[in-house]
Amino acid sequence: MDFSISPGDPLRGEISLPGDKSISHRALMCASLANGTSNIKGFLTGEDCLTTLDIFSNMGVKIKRNDEELEIDGVGLFGLSSPNKELDFRNSGTAMRLVAGIMVGQKFPSRLVGDRSLSLRPMKRIVQPLREMGANMSCKKDGTPPIVIYPVNNKLSSFAYDLPIPSAQVKSCLMFASLYAEGPVVIKEKTQTRDHTEKMFESFKVPISISKTPYLKEITIRSNYELKARNIEIGGDFSSASFFIVAALINKDSHLIIRNVGVNETRTGLLTVLKEMGADINLSYFSNTEEPTADIEVKSSKLHAIEVDPDLIPNLIDELPIFFIAAASAEGITSIKGAEELRLKESDRLLAMSKSLGALGVKYELFQDGINIHGKGSKVLFNNSDINSFGDHRIAMASTIACTKTKGTSRIMNCDNVNTSFPNFVDTCCKVGLKVLVR
């Protein structure tokens, strides 16, 4: 599937977006392991989250789905059934890593596999600490899937672990595994990563305590407690909103309102850096919930280059591809360092986005852990071009937004994976005035 993009009108109007992907994964997992029936509203029906739904259905969890609403009859921590086949996570690295933490506590073996892209992604980062907890598991010698897990005779060990890299997925994997430990598990992180799992555990009444200093966050999870069913309402995905935030900023005379977007402070680093660049962005109608939401109002803006604080990178890692497009539209040279993790996503996103920038006529210097982007300024159009997304949904969507500000029609190739996170992306583009067609 390819996208064809022509320069469009200013973005105008109001939109609502699909539910948050990260929260959808975690809500479904916790509800499946809880005692009782949970209802989830705003569940993302993208391919990644539907993969997680299939995984738990294959392990005996009864799930009734009505579009974006789920009714889940939880089976408890030890109620999952042995699947009659290997667990296929397709393209979802989040699901594979988090579910691995659940499977190490089960009384049956499992084999976790993925598609060609997922089969190249690093899993030793979870396998090693899970083994230290007593898990009987393995991956390939190079640290990639498949992951093979065998049951252990006893519960996992009480455990303390310093995260060597800032990774919400590694942290969350260990938090799920802690539910099957014989004693408390302590996880320490020096850099704050997204805290959706901490909030979700609190929602499902898992005893969890968190202490913070300026230089360290320490999470303690007590074992031998059952999750209690509850109802969850999921707000719009901030990562999906990010494409339209930047689109409105870089296309002149735009004025857009995005309703009910998740604004968890561990996810909104993009707003911090965009405002530092001079973006006209305002938030209103905040919800007072565990996962806060707000309406985001965006107006086209003249942006200037910045040097991104490396400490912010973990909280805007998924938004960096679209941030590169904002930087390409700014005045001056924007510098991004400490982003080597981008090379380990669905594609090497540093390399893939540098190729997109080059095709658009944007100068850059690429480094192992970052990039310098020579912005063209708000008045200069990008070159129209054919751009390969390398089958990566975020590269495809970021490049699409860039091509709304080109001299002519452009094409983004290999866009099928957009359905993993934002199945109605093209429809939403058209709704706000962008000219995007599926070819």
C-alpha positions as CSV (number, residue, x, y, z in Angstrom):
1,M,0.0,0.0,0.0
2,D,1.3,3.4,-1.0
3,F,0.1,6.9,-0.1
4,S,-0.1,9.7,-2.6
5,I,0.1,13.2,-1.1
6,S,-0.5,16.6,-2.7
7,P,-0.1,20.0,-1.1
8,G,-3.4,20.7,0.8
9,D,-5.4,23.4,2.4
10,P,-4.7,24.7,5.9
11,L,-5.7,22.2,8.6
12,R,-9.0,23.3,10.2
13,G,-11.6,21.9,12.5
14,E,-11.8,19.4,15.4
15,I,-10.9,15.7,15.5
16,S,-10.9,12.8,17.9
17,L,-8.3,10.1,17.7
18,P,-8.2,6.3,18.3
19,G,-7.4,5.1,21.8
20,D,-3.8,5.0,23.2
21,K,-1.9,2.0,22.0
22,S,0.3,1.6,25.0
23,I,-2.6,1.8,27.4
24,S,-4.8,-0.5,25.3
25,H,-2.1,-3.2,25.5
26,R,-1.8,-2.9,29.3
27,A,-5.5,-2.6,30.0
28,L,-6.2,-5.8,28.1
29,M,-3.3,-7.7,29.8
30,C,-4.3,-6.6,33.3
31,A,-8.0,-7.3,32.7
32,S,-7.2,-10.8,31.5
33,L,-5.2,-11.5,34.7
34,A,-7.8,-10.0,37.0
35,N,-10.6,-11.7,39.0
36,G,-14.0,-10.6,37.6
37,T,-15.3,-8.8,34.6
38,S,-13.6,-5.6,33.3
39,N,-15.0,-3.3,30.6
40,I,-12.6,-1.2,28.4
41,K,-13.8,1.7,26.3
42,G,-11.7,3.4,23.7
43,F,-9.6,0.3,23.0
44,L,-7.4,0.8,19.9
45,T,-8.5,-1.6,17.1
46,G,-5.1,-1.3,15.3
47,E,-3.3,-4.5,14.4
48,D,-0.9,-4.5,17.3
49,C,-3.6,-4.3,20.0
50,L,-5.8,-6.9,18.2
51,T,-2.7,-9.2,18.2
52,T,-2.7,-8.9,22.0
53,L,-6.4,-9.6,22.1
54,D,-5.8,-12.8,20.0
55,I,-3.0,-13.9,22.2
56,F,-5.1,-13.9,25.4
57,S,-8.1,-15.3,23.6
58,N,-5.9,-18.2,22.6
59,M,-5.0,-18.8,26.2
60,G,-8.7,-19.1,27.3
61,V,-9.7,-15.5,28.2
62,K,-13.3,-14.8,27.1
63,I,-13.4,-11.4,25.4
64,K,-16.4,-9.8,23.9
65,R,-15.7,-7.0,21.4
66,N,-18.0,-4.4,20.1
67,D,-15.8,-2.1,18.0
68,E,-13.8,-0.1,20.5
69,E,-15.4,-1.6,23.6
70,L,-14.3,-4.8,25.3
71,E,-15.9,-7.0,28.0
72,I,-13.2,-9.2,29.5
73,D,-13.8,-12.1,31.9
74,G,-10.5,-12.2,33.7
75,V,-9.1,-15.6,34.6
76,G,-6.8,-14.6,37.5
77,L,-3.0,-14.8,37.6
78,F,-2.9,-18.5,37.2
79,G,-6.0,-19.1,35.1
80,L,-4.5,-18.9,31.6
81,S,-4.7,-22.1,29.5
82,S,-1.9,-23.6,27.5
83,P,-2.3,-22.4,23.9
84,N,-2.6,-25.0,21.1
85,K,0.0,-23.2,19.0
86,E,2.9,-20.8,19.4
87,L,2.1,-17.2,20.4
88,D,2.4,-15.0,17.3
89,F,3.0,-11.4,18.1
90,R,3.3,-10.3,14.4
91,N,4.8,-6.8,14.5
92,S,4.2,-5.9,18.2
93,G,7.4,-5.6,20.2
94,T,5.5,-4.1,23.1
95,A,3.2,-7.1,23.3
96,M,6.0,-9.6,23.1
97,R,8.1,-8.0,25.8
98,L,5.3,-7.4,28.2
99,V,3.6,-10.8,27.7
100,A,7.0,-12.5,28.2
101,G,6.9,-11.3,31.8
102,I,3.5,-13.0,32.2
103,M,4.5,-16.2,30.6
104,V,7.5,-16.9,32.8
105,G,5.0,-17.4,35.7
106,Q,2.8,-19.9,34.0
107,K,2.7,-23.7,34.5
108,F,2.9,-24.5,30.8
109,P,5.5,-23.9,28.2
110,S,5.2,-21.2,25.5
111,R,7.0,-20.1,22.4
112,L,6.8,-16.4,21.4
113,V,7.4,-15.5,17.7
114,G,6.9,-12.5,15.5
115,D,7.0,-11.4,11.9
116,R,10.2,-10.7,10.0
117,S,10.7,-7.2,11.5
118,L,10.0,-8.3,15.1
119,S,12.3,-11.3,14.7
120,L,15.2,-8.8,14.3
121,R,14.5,-6.8,17.5
122,P,16.5,-7.2,20.7
123,M,15.0,-9.4,23.4
124,K,18.1,-10.2,25.5
125,R,17.3,-7.0,27.5
126,I,14.3,-8.8,29.0
127,V,15.6,-12.4,28.9
128,Q,18.6,-11.7,31.0
129,P,16.8,-10.0,34.0
130,L,14.0,-12.6,33.9
131,R,16.6,-15.4,34.1
132,E,18.0,-13.6,37.2
133,M,14.6,-13.9,38.7
134,G,14.6,-17.6,38.1
135,A,12.8,-17.9,34.7
136,N,13.6,-20.8,32.5
137,M,13.7,-19.2,29.1
138,S,15.9,-18.6,26.0
139,C,16.1,-16.6,22.8
140,K,18.4,-16.9,19.8
141,K,22.2,-16.4,20.4
142,D,22.1,-13.0,18.9
143,G,19.4,-12.0,21.4
144,T,16.4,-12.0,19.0
145,P,13.1,-14.0,18.9
146,P,11.8,-16.5,19.1
147,I,11.6,-16.6,22.9
148,V,11.0,-20.1,24.4
149,I,9.7,-20.3,28.0
150,Y,9.4,-23.4,30.2
151,P,7.6,-23.5,33.6
152,V,9.6,-23.4,36.8
153,N,9.0,-25.6,39.9
154,N,8.8,-22.7,42.3
155,K,7.8,-19.1,42.2
156,L,10.2,-16.5,40.8
157,S,12.7,-15.0,43.2
158,S,12.4,-11.7,44.9
159,F,14.6,-9.3,42.9
160,A,16.1,-5.9,42.7
161,Y,17.2,-4.5,39.3
162,D,18.7,-1.3,38.0
163,L,17.5,-0.6,34.5
164,P,20.7,-0.3,32.4
165,I,18.7,1.6,29.6
166,P,15.6,3.8,29.9
167,S,13.0,1.4,28.6
168,A,9.3,1.3,29.6
169,Q,9.0,-2.1,27.9
170,V,11.7,-3.7,30.0
171,K,10.4,-2.1,33.1
172,S,6.9,-3.3,32.4
173,C,8.0,-6.8,31.5
174,L,9.6,-7.1,35.0
175,M,6.6,-5.6,36.7
176,F,4.4,-8.3,35.2
177,A,6.8,-11.0,36.2
178,S,6.9,-9.6,39.7
179,L,3.3,-10.7,40.1
180,Y,4.6,-14.3,40.1
181,A,7.5,-13.7,42.5
182,E,7.8,-15.1,46.1
183,G,8.6,-11.7,47.5
184,P,8.9,-8.0,46.6
185,V,10.5,-6.9,43.4
186,V,12.3,-3.6,43.2
187,I,13.0,-1.8,39.9
188,K,15.1,1.3,39.7
189,E,15.3,3.7,36.8
190,K,17.6,6.7,36.6
191,T,15.6,8.3,33.7
192,Q,11.8,8.5,33.9
193,T,10.1,6.5,31.2
194,R,6.4,6.3,30.5
195,D,4.5,5.1,33.6
196,H,1.4,3.5,32.1
197,T,2.1,0.2,33.8
198,E,2.5,1.7,37.2
199,K,-0.8,3.5,36.8
200,M,-2.5,0.4,35.4
201,F,-1.3,-1.7,38.3
202,E,-2.7,0.9,40.8
203,S,-6.0,0.8,39.0
204,F,-6.2,-3.0,39.3
205,K,-5.3,-2.7,43.0
206,V,-1.8,-4.2,42.8
207,P,0.2,-3.1,45.8
208,I,2.9,-0.9,44.4
209,S,4.9,1.8,46.0
210,I,7.0,4.4,44.2
211,S,9.7,6.6,45.6
212,K,11.5,9.4,43.7
213,T,14.5,11.5,44.0
214,P,15.9,13.9,41.4
215,Y,18.2,11.2,40.2
216,L,16.3,7.9,40.8
217,K,12.9,6.4,40.7
218,E,12.3,3.2,42.7
219,I,9.3,1.0,42.1
220,T,8.4,-1.8,44.6
221,I,5.8,-4.4,43.7
222,R,4.6,-6.9,46.3
223,S,3.7,-10.3,45.2
224,N,0.8,-12.7,46.2
225,Y,-1.9,-10.3,45.4
226,E,-4.7,-10.8,42.9
227,L,-5.7,-8.1,40.4
228,K,-9.3,-6.8,40.8
229,A,-11.4,-6.2,37.8
230,R,-12.4,-2.6,36.9
231,N,-13.7,-0.5,34.1
232,I,-11.2,1.6,32.0
233,E,-11.8,4.4,29.6
234,I,-8.9,5.1,27.3
235,G,-8.2,8.6,25.9
236,G,-6.8,9.4,22.4
237,D,-3.3,8.3,21.6
238,F,-0.8,11.1,22.0
239,S,1.6,9.5,19.5
240,S,-1.2,9.6,16.9
241,A,-2.0,13.2,17.8
242,S,1.6,14.2,17.3
243,F,1.3,13.9,13.5
244,F,-1.5,16.4,13.4
245,I,0.1,18.7,15.9
246,V,3.1,19.0,13.6
247,A,1.0,19.2,10.5
248,A,-0.9,22.2,11.9
249,L,2.3,23.9,13.0
250,I,4.1,23.7,9.6
251,N,1.1,24.4,7.2
252,K,0.3,28.1,7.2
253,D,-3.1,29.5,8.4
254,S,-3.9,26.2,10.2
255,H,-6.0,26.0,13.4
256,L,-6.8,22.6,14.7
257,I,-8.3,21.2,17.9
258,I,-7.7,17.6,18.9
259,R,-10.2,16.4,21.6
260,N,-9.6,14.1,24.6
261,V,-5.9,13.2,24.0
262,G,-3.9,11.4,26.7
263,V,-1.4,13.9,28.2
264,N,0.4,11.7,30.7
265,E,3.5,13.8,31.6
266,T,5.8,10.9,30.8
267,R,4.5,10.9,27.2
268,T,4.4,14.6,26.3
269,G,8.1,15.5,25.8
270,L,7.1,16.5,22.3
271,L,5.0,19.3,23.6
272,T,8.0,20.5,25.7
273,V,10.4,20.7,22.7
274,L,7.8,22.1,20.3
275,K,7.0,24.9,22.7
276,E,10.7,25.6,23.1
277,M,10.8,26.0,19.3
278,G,8.0,28.6,19.5
279,A,5.0,26.4,18.8
280,D,1.5,27.9,19.5
281,I,0.0,25.0,21.4
282,N,-2.6,25.2,24.2
283,L,-4.2,22.5,26.4
284,S,-7.6,22.8,28.0
285,Y,-10.4,20.7,29.5
286,F,-8.1,18.5,31.6
287,S,-9.6,15.4,33.0
288,N,-8.9,14.5,36.6
289,T,-8.2,10.8,36.0
290,E,-5.4,8.3,36.5
291,E,-4.4,8.8,32.9
292,P,-5.2,12.5,32.3
293,T,-6.6,13.7,29.0
294,A,-7.0,17.2,27.5
295,D,-8.0,19.0,24.4
296,I,-5.0,20.2,22.4
297,E,-5.3,23.4,20.3
298,V,-2.6,24.1,17.6
299,K,-2.0,27.0,15.3
300,S,0.5,27.3,12.6
301,S,3.8,28.8,13.9
302,K,7.2,30.0,12.9
303,L,9.6,27.5,14.6
304,H,13.2,28.0,15.4
305,A,15.9,25.4,15.9
306,I,16.8,24.0,19.4
307,E,19.3,21.6,20.9
308,V,17.1,18.8,22.4
309,D,17.9,17.9,26.0
310,P,19.0,14.2,25.9
311,D,17.0,13.6,29.2
312,L,13.8,14.2,27.3
313,I,14.5,11.6,24.6
314,P,12.9,8.6,26.5
315,N,9.6,10.6,26.8
316,L,9.4,11.5,23.1
317,I,11.1,8.4,21.5
318,D,8.0,7.4,19.5
319,E,7.4,11.0,18.4
320,L,11.0,11.7,17.2
321,P,10.2,10.8,13.5
322,I,7.5,13.5,13.3
323,F,9.7,15.9,15.4
324,F,12.3,15.6,12.7
325,I,9.8,17.1,10.3
326,A,9.1,20.0,12.7
327,A,12.9,20.5,12.9
328,A,13.1,20.5,9.1
329,S,10.5,23.3,9.0
330,A,12.3,25.4,11.6
331,E,14.9,28.2,11.2
332,G,18.4,27.0,12.0
333,I,20.0,23.7,12.9
334,T,18.3,21.4,15.4
335,S,20.5,19.0,17.2
336,I,19.3,15.6,18.6
337,K,21.6,13.3,20.6
338,G,21.1,10.3,22.8
339,A,18.6,8.7,20.5
340,E,20.4,5.5,19.6
341,E,17.3,3.5,20.7
342,L,15.7,4.7,17.4
343,R,17.9,2.2,15.6
344,L,16.2,-0.7,17.3
345,K,12.6,0.0,16.4
346,E,10.5,-1.4,13.6
347,S,13.1,0.0,11.3
348,D,16.4,1.9,12.0
349,R,14.4,5.1,12.4
350,L,17.5,7.3,12.5
351,L,18.6,6.0,9.1
352,A,15.1,5.8,7.6
353,M,14.2,9.4,8.6
354,S,17.5,10.7,7.3
355,K,16.6,9.2,3.9
356,S,13.2,10.8,4.1
357,L,14.8,14.2,4.9
358,G,17.3,13.8,2.1
359,A,14.5,13.0,-0.4
360,L,12.7,16.2,0.8
361,G,15.8,18.3,0.1
362,V,16.7,18.8,3.8
363,K,20.4,18.8,4.8
364,Y,21.4,16.8,7.8
365,E,24.4,15.2,9.6
366,L,23.7,11.7,10.9
367,F,25.4,10.2,13.9
368,Q,25.2,6.9,15.7
369,D,23.0,8.3,18.4
370,G,21.4,11.3,16.7
371,I,21.2,13.8,13.9
372,N,21.6,17.5,13.1
373,I,18.8,18.8,10.9
374,H,19.2,22.0,8.9
375,G,15.8,23.5,8.9
376,K,14.4,25.1,5.8
377,G,12.2,27.6,7.6
378,S,8.5,28.0,7.6
379,K,8.3,29.7,4.1
380,V,10.3,27.1,2.1
381,L,8.6,24.1,0.6
382,F,10.1,20.6,0.6
383,N,10.9,18.8,-2.6
384,N,8.2,16.4,-3.8
385,S,9.6,12.9,-4.0
386,D,9.1,9.1,-3.7
387,I,9.9,8.1,-0.1
388,N,10.3,4.5,1.2
389,S,8.8,4.1,4.7
390,F,10.7,0.7,5.1
391,G,7.4,-0.8,6.3
392,D,7.5,1.3,9.5
393,H,4.2,3.0,10.5
394,R,5.8,6.0,12.2
395,I,8.2,6.7,9.2
396,A,5.2,6.4,6.8
397,M,3.0,8.9,8.8
398,A,5.8,11.4,9.5
399,S,6.8,11.4,5.9
400,T,3.2,11.8,4.8
401,I,2.9,14.9,7.0
402,A,6.1,16.3,5.5
403,C,4.8,15.9,2.0
404,T,1.7,18.1,2.7
405,K,4.3,20.9,2.5
406,T,5.9,20.1,-0.8
407,K,6.0,21.7,-4.3
408,G,4.0,18.9,-5.9
409,T,2.6,15.4,-5.5
410,S,4.7,12.8,-3.6
411,R,4.4,9.1,-2.8
412,I,5.2,7.2,0.4
413,M,5.8,3.6,-0.3
414,N,5.2,0.5,1.9
415,C,2.6,2.0,4.2
416,D,0.7,-1.2,5.2
417,N,2.0,-1.1,8.8
418,V,0.2,2.2,9.5
419,N,-2.7,-0.1,10.4
420,T,-0.7,-1.4,13.4
421,S,-1.3,1.8,15.3
422,F,-3.6,4.2,13.4
423,P,-6.0,2.4,11.0
424,N,-8.0,5.5,10.1
425,F,-5.0,7.8,9.6
426,V,-5.8,8.6,5.9
427,D,-9.5,9.3,6.7
428,T,-8.4,11.7,9.5
429,C,-5.9,13.4,7.2
430,C,-8.7,14.1,4.7
431,K,-11.1,15.3,7.4
432,V,-8.8,18.1,8.4
433,G,-8.0,19.2,4.8
434,L,-4.9,17.2,3.9
435,K,-4.9,15.6,0.5
436,V,-3.8,12.0,1.1
437,L,-4.9,9.1,-1.1
438,V,-4.3,5.3,-0.8
439,R,-2.8,3.8,-4.0
